[in-house]
Amino acid sequence: MGDENMTAVGSPLSNALFRRVWIGATVSAAGDAASWIALVALVLARPHGSVAVLAGLYTAPVAVGGLLAGWALDRYDRRWLLAGDSLLRAAVFATVPVAAVLGDLRVTQLYLVAAVYGSLKMISLAGFPALIPSLVPAGQRMAANALESMSFGIAGLVGAVAAGAAVATAGPGYVVAFDAFSYLVFALCLLGARGLAGTRPARTAAAGRAGGGLGTGLRQMIREPGLRDTTVMFALFNIGEGVLLVLLPRRAVGYGLGAGGYGYLVAAMTAGELLGALALLRRPWRTSLTWSIVVASLVAAVAVLALLLPSPWAALAGLAGLGCCGAAMTAWAQTLRMASAPAATHGRLFGLLRTLMQATPPLGAGLAALTLRHGVTATVLAVCALMAVPALAFARDLTAAGTRAAQPDAARAAGQA
């Protein structure tokens, strides 16, 4: 499967199996986006409730759960594992509205629900991309990866907006109940995809050599320059985005955008992500994936410089450009990774890669605290460096990786046999 030949052939949404799973995943992700806002509201309404503790329990377990999820995705049938995860989380989240109705909802229960979510989050986050090769033919993988990015953008935007209105009117308990229902929808979509084949990792000779424990994904990532370099690039890129989480509220105040200013800036970035995913769906991408990733990272670094301009419109345009580049880079890198690794290791590989990248944004928040002491300019330049320097440093290795990935499928298969 070549770096140059991964062009879209038709739309994955014309495939009934992919469409069913994609819709279920999007509904579930929207439920997650909504329930986070509801959980925050419920914690704040309780004596001694701490949003910091809630956030820590909601995110920190991903570091351990992600590695275990990758191992499980390569050992068991991925469709059934994703469905079981959704049913379990539906039951856990349903305890919140039930306890609220009974008048016995305590902050400890909310913390436990958050910890369960954080522990299991990577099953779906790594499971969906690991399932994509079973859902669509090779020529549709990039479009399918773009649709996955679009799913998160749509879910985040719709879920957050709907939750904001619902928490203020119906109450946060109903929002969490919707999240429990959304997990059931995803589980039913997965269980209803009866014609789906290849979701249980094959036990071939090649898979046996690629198999093993949790260290397999790490060894494979280190061996393959394309996997290693893109992982480092995305980890540093995500540190830059973590810096923006702290910087953007300050810039919103500086621009005089009012109470909703931070939301406007985040919405611009989300809109850019959706536009980037849509652009990949509208036409086949014939440019080298490795070079596309490098160029997009450099363009993103330039787009961030718009935050130094005095115009809020320039900042909104720059953030939209950043989001567009980020969504495209994710789809390209994911497609490249699918071609670089045997399907039997996709669970561990995506579990490891996404766990590493999910763990880096908090480092960005700490970096922002240091750089903001020297002003906004120093902070923006730090973000630019995190996005541009790795792309320049790894350009040669990524080009070589793209050349190796461009070998015909038959030659690659012969080499693995």
N, C-alpha and C positions, 0 to 999 in steps of 0.2 A: 504494500500500500504506500504509494509515493507521496512525498511532501508536496509535489507539484500537481498531483492528480486527484486530490481529495475535493472534488467539486460536487456541488449538490446536483442530484438527479431527481427532479420532482420534489414535492414537499413531504416531509415526514408525517405531516398532519393528514395526508391522504391515506396513510396506513392506519387502519382501524385500531390495531393493538397499541401502536405508539400514541395515537390520539387519546385513547382511553387512559393510559398510564399518565400521560402528560397532564390531562385535565385533572385527574385525581391528585397528582403531585402539586399542581398549582392551587387547588382548593385547600389542600392541607397546609401549604406554605402561607397562604393568606390567613388561615386560622392561627398559625403560629405568630404571625406579625400582629394580629389583633389581640391574642391572648397575652402577649408580653405587656402591652399597654394596660390591659385589665389587671394583670397580676401586680403591676406597679401601683395601680390605684387601690387595690385591695390591701397591699402591704402598708401603704401610707395611711390607710384608714384604721389601722390597728395599733394599739399602744406598743411602743418599743419596736415597731417595724422598721427595718433598715433596707432601703433600696440597694445600698452597696452590697450587703450580704446576699440579697436576692440575685443581683447581677453576677456576683461571684459564683454562686451555686448554679446559675443558669448557663455559665460559660466554661468555668474551670474544668468540670469533669470531661469535657470534650477531649482533653489531652490523653486521658487513659481510655475512655470509651471509643475514641476514634481508632486506636490501634486494634482493640479487640473486635470492633465492627469490621475492619478490613479482613481480619483472619476469618471471621464467621462468614463473610460474603464469598470468600473463596472456598469454603468448606461445605456450605449448605446451599440449597436451592435459593437463589436470590429473590425470586418472586415471593416465595412463601416466607422468607425471612423478613422482607419489607412489609408484607401483610401482617405478620405476627407482631412486628414492632408497632405498626399503626394501631392494631387492636389493643395492645398493652397500654400505649400512651392514651388512647381514647378512654380506657377504664380509669387511668390515673387522673386525667384532667377532669373527668366526670365527677370525681369526688369533691371537687371545689364547689360547683353549684349545689350539689346535694347537701354538703355541710352548711352552705350559706342559707339554704331553705330551712334547715333544721336549727339554725341559729347557733351552730357550734364550729364555725370556721375560725381556726386559729393561725397565727403567723407561722408557727412551726410546720403546719401542714402545707402552707404555701411554699416554704423553703424546701420541703421534701419533694413537692411537685416539680419545682425548678431544678432540683438535683437530678431527678429522674430524666427530665427533658435533656439536660446537659449530657448525661451519661449515654443516652440513646440517640442523640441528634445525628451522629455521623453515620448511622445505619442508612438513613434516607439520603443524607447529603453525599455519601460515597456510593450508596447503592444505586441511585438513579443513573449516574454516568457508567457504572459497571454493567448496568442492564441494557444500555443503549445499543451495543453491538448485537444483542439478541433481538432487538426491536426493529432495527432498520438495516438495509444493505449498506455496504461500505461507502458508496457514493453519497449517501444521505447523512453521514455521521456529523459533518460540520454543521449542516442545517439543524440537526437534532441537538447538538451542543449549543447552538445559538438559541434555539427554542428553550433549552433549559435555563440559560441566562435570562431570557425574556420572562420565563415563569417566575423567577425570583423578583424581577423588577415589578411585574404586574401585581404579584402577591403582596410585596412590601408596600406598594403605593395604595392599593385598594384596601388591604387589611388595616393599615394604620389609619387611613381616613375614616373608614367605616367604624373602627373601634373608638376613635375619638368622639364620634357622634353617639354611638351606642352606649358607651360608658356614662355619658352625660344624661342620657334619657332612660334607657331600659335598665342600666346598671351593669357593673363589671362581671357579675356572676353569669349573666346571659351570654356575654362575650366568650367567657371560658367554656360555656356549654357549647357554643358554636364551634370552638376549636376541637372539642371532643367529637362532635358530629363530623367535622372535616376529616379527622383521622379515619372514621368509619367509611367515609366516601372513598378515600384513597385505598383502604383495604379492599373494599368491594370492587373497585376498578382493577386492582391487581388480581384478585381471585376470579374475576370475570374474564380475564384474558386467557382463556383456556387453550387457545391456539398458539400460545407463546412457547417456543422451544429454545433450548440452550441456556436456560437460566441456572441450571445446576452445572458448576464448573466441571469441565471434562477431565477425566483421569487418564490422559494419554501419557506416552513416554515423555514427551516434551513438557507436559504439565507437571509430571513427577519431578523432573529435574528443576523446574521453576518453582516447585512447591516448597513446603517447609513452614517454619514458624513466622513470627512477626518480623524477624530480621530480613526476610526475603525481599520485601519491598524496599527496605533501606539499601541492601546490597545492590539491587537492580538499579535504584536511582543513582547510586554512586558510580556504577559501571557505565551507564548510558549518559553521555554528555548532554544530550537534548533534555532528558529528564532532570538531571542534576542542575543544569544551568537555568532552565525555566523555573524550577522550584525555588532556587535562590533569588532569581529575579522577582518572582511573584511574592515571596516572603518579604523582601525589601520594599517592593511596591506597596504591599499591605501595611508595612510600618508607616510609609508615607501617608496612606489613607487614615491610619490611626492618628497621626499628627493633625490631620484635617478635622477629625472629630472634636479636637480641642480648639483649633484655630478658627473654624467657621463661625461659631457663636460670637467670637470677638469681632470678626470681620463684619458680621451682620449688624452689630451695634455701631461699628465704625461707619458703615454705609447708611445708617439711619433708617433701617428697614422695619423698625418697630418690633413688637413682640413676636410676630410670625416670621421674622427675617431669617432665622436659622432654618426654619422649615422651607422657605423659598429656595435657599441655597441647596439644601439636600434634595428637594424636588427637581431642581435643574440637573443635578448629577444623575438622579434616577431616570429622568426623561432622556438624558444622553445614553444611558445604558439600554433603554428600550429602542432608541433609534439605531444604535450600533447593532443590536441583535436583528432588527428588521432589515438593515442594509445587507447583512449576510444571507438573509432569507430570500431577498429579491433577485439576486443574481449569483451565478457560480463564482467562486473565488479561485482564480487561476494563478495568483502570485504565490511565491514560496512562503510557506507558513512560518518558517524560522525567521526569514527577513521581515515578514509582516509583523511578527511579535516585536522584533527589535525596533522597527520604525515606529510602531504604535506607542511603545514605551517612551521613545524620545518625543513624540508629538504630545503625549500626556504630560511630560515634564514641562514642555513649553506652555501648554494650556494652563498649568497651575500658576504660571507667572502673571496671569490676568488678575490674580488676587492682590497684586501690588498696585494695580491701577485704581484711581479714585472713583471710577464709575461702577455702580452696582451691576449695570447691564453687561459690562465687560466681564465681571466676575461670574455672572450667571452663564454667559456664553462659554467662558473657560471651563467651568465645572461641567457643563453639558458635553464639551469636547473630551474632558477627562473621563466621564462616564461612558461615552461612546467608545473610546479607546480601550477602557477596561473590559467592557463586555466582549468586544471583538478579540482581545488578547486571550480571554478565558476560553472562548470557543476554539480558537486556533490551537492553543496549547493543549487543550483537552483532546482534540482530534489527533494531534501529533503524538500524544502519550498513548492513545489507543493503538496507533500503528507501531509504536516502539516496544510494546510489551505483550506477551502472550495473554490471551483472554483469561486463562486460569489464574492469573495473578492480578487482574484488574481490581478486585476488591481490596487487597492489601495495598496496592499501589495508590489508588485513589483515596483510601482511608489515610494513608501516611501523608500524601501530598496535601490533602485538604486539612488534616489535623495540624500540620506544620504551618499552613497559611492562616488558619483560624487563630492560631496562638500568637501571631505577630502583631496585630493591631494594638493590644495593650502596651507593647513596647513603644509604639508611636506616641501614645498618650504621655508616657514618661519623657520621651524625647522632646515633646512639645513644651512640657513644663520647664525644661532646661533652656531651649532655644528662645522661648518667648521672653526670657529675662533680657535678651539682647534685641528684642523688637520683632515686629511682624516680618520685616525683610529677611532677617536671619532664618526665621522659621520656614518661610516659603522657599528660600534657597536650599534649605535642608531637604525639603520634600522633593524638589527638582533633582537634587543629587541622588537621592534614594531611587528615583525612577530612571534617571539617565545614565548614571555611571555603570551600573551592572549591565545595561543593554550594550554599552560600548565595550565593556570588558569581555563580554561573552559572545560578541558578534561572530568572531572567527570560529569558536567551538560550535555555535548553533548552526553556522553555515555548513560545517563538516557533518553535523548530525543530520541536517536536511538532505545532504547528498547521499548519506547512507540509507536514510528512510526512503529515498527515491528508487531504491532497487525494486525490481518487479516482485510481486507477491510470490511467484514460483521460486525465484532465487532465494528469497528470505525463508520460505518454507523448507527448501532443501538444506539450507544452512542450519535450521533448527532440528532437522530430522536426525 
